[in-house]
Amino acid sequence: MRKKVVSAAQAIAILRDGDTLCCSGFGSNGVPVELILALEKRFLETGSPRHLTLLFGGGPGDGASGGANHLGHEGLLQRVIGGHYGLVPQIGKLALDGKIQAYNLPLGVISHLYRDIACGLPGTVSRVGLGTFVDPRQEGGKINRQTTQDIVSVIHLGGKELLFYQALPISVAFIRGTSADAEGNITMERETLTQDVLAIATATKNSGGFVIAQVERIAERGSLNPRRVKVPGILVDCVVVAQPENHPQNLNSRYNPAFSAEVRVPLDAMALMPLDERKLIARRAAFELLPNSVVNLGIGMPEGVAAVANEEKILKYLTLTAEPGVIGGVPASGLNFGAATNPEAVIDMNQQFDFYDGGGLDMACLGLAECDPSGSINVSRFGPKLAGAGGFINITQNSRTVVFVGTFTAGGLEVKLEAGRLRIVQEGRARKFVKRIEQVTFSGPYAAGIGQNVLYVTERCVFRLTPQGLALIEVAPGIDIERDILGQMDFMPIVNQPQAMDGRIFLPEPMRLADTLLSISLVDRMQYDAAKNTAYYNFQGLRVHNQKDIDDIAYAAEALCKPIGKKTALVVNYDNFQIDEAVVDDYSAMVKRISDAYYTEVSRYTTSAFMRLKLGAALERRGLAAHIYETPQEALESARQSS
């Protein structure tokens, strides 16, 4: 057996001019610093290797000069394909200056591309990216004029319009783990994430490439628990033991055992947010949370929603997630983003995006940087600053509800709370609601076309996405609509008697959000669209325990439907709906009575296979249409056809 444990210099010697290098690491987490530094050292000393193609997902850096930023040398790189550039600004600068060819693709697409390269497929097919800057009818993900080759194309498959992302063979992979044995088996017990190291290693080996693993320690052959081996030795060509300073858990801090699930820490120790504009926004966004929901929180402003949920003692009713594979717990913030405190599970990133892309998210809360009249959002590019899309496109295009959060203006905004009323002391220098955004990271028309529920939450007001554009639906107490909202926008939204934002948001004491979360009124759950003659019932998270609960639903439905004076189509969301077995028959009897009286057609949907089976059988016994759809799109299409 050949020796697999080698020095960094020996490992790096394998790279040749023109190779395609794939580097693991999500933000500051799990970056193979030792290998990156060795590659930089070789290039600076010898001028070789040159003209590499660099492939990465989550931007393995620290936002300054650490991590993959050490590869940001002209001549070393010729082409870069990345998911997020915000933490690798040295590479981003080469792209913006036209010194390299560069692409920005959705993080989830790159994550799945690793897996498809490993399978020997020609590329990845996805609906993710349609209508955004990644769509070849816009920019095709190209960052500069020097980038001319098309790697994204529009295809039609199964009657659907999709995007095809071209695969490329990987010559060398830099991955990272905690322990390795002499055969190259890799475990990750002290890492914050498992990332996509297995998929990257498999893709590289099946491309005929070379896999280099950086670890912090070597174990005796045969001593590693096989169930903890994340990358088997058959996929690893050599192992490099890093210097401790080049193997931090993440680039922002010393080792945190809570991030690697070695200990669980009390969440009561988390600091409370000050009652400023960031907390006001996070508080309002938290009102969109539903019991038993699965939620993604983005980096930056959305992180405040987790802090508010913790303060309001409602974390136990939710499951917070982050795109690199974290499920449960509290996602970390700042440069620690991607890790989590007290996670319930950590899975590979490509599997997390399987869940996201398939519609597993009930709600996503992400940042709001620029917004146009159609509700489209830009968070990826601003003049000389290249942030990149990251997981933003995957998440926003596939979550049932999307809440964009951000201050109304940026750069110097000052606000003050006075007895529960908001006053704008000084406006920000830059407007966020503009006629034209620099790049489309989220397509408002695409979201409106599929019936997605989209809100735009600021400290002073809330907008909702409609097919006609943004509609102003809520205003903070103390805010003048003409002066503080319309006067600070470059376009006119739809304004039709907006309501006041909940006053609890603007007071210092806790909002008692748990009471609200667990008792959404039936009136608020039932809406009627006269233009479409369709009623919409949001039974997500609703709990039916007894006959009184059934009677309450019937009363609310009749109160909505009787005044209409004619039968309507109905769409019902049964996601996370709970009903006691003892009242299932009584509930279905009520549904039949109300359906016969008021509805022309009922379309129901839930992602729960168990609920589809349970409720469908009960409805069938009553002679009602028993089919329950899996997605809201299918239910809405059925309702449209019936109307």
Helices and strands as residue ranges (DSSP letters): H 8-12, E 20-23, H 33-46, E 52-56, G 68-71, E 77-82, H 89-96, E 101-104, H 107-118, E 123-126, E 152-157, E 160-166, E 172-176, E 179-181, E 186-187, H 197-206, E 210-215, E 217-219, G 226-228, E 229-231, G 233-235, E 238-241, G 244-246, G 267-269, H 277-286, E 294-297, H 303-311, G 315-317, E 319-322, E 326-327, E 330-331, G 334-336, E 340-341, E 345-346, H 349-357, E 363-367, E 370-371, E 377-378, E 381-382, E 385-386, H 392-398, E 401-405, E 409-410, E 414-418, E 421-426, E 430-431, H 444-449, E 453-457, E 461-466, E 469-475, I 481-485, G 486-488, E 494-500, G 503-506, H 513-517, H 522-525, E 526-529, E 534-538, E 543-544, H 547-561, G 562-564, E 568-573, E 578-579, G 581-583, H 584-598, E 599-605, H 609-621, E 628-629, H 632-642
